[in-house]
């Protein structure tokens, strides 16, 4: 190989290594984001369930209050 070809191959190999490192970092960030999103989704579901219970409690209290007012 000529010096020019060797330099080009070395430059491409270096760029490839940098791109692979960037890809690995991006994949790790995506995994972390997916885990965080899953945890947030679970928390939203918990809050929605708590809201259903709170609304049922509120409705029961309102029914009792209306009955006592009569």
Helices and strands as residue ranges (DSSP letters): H 3-69
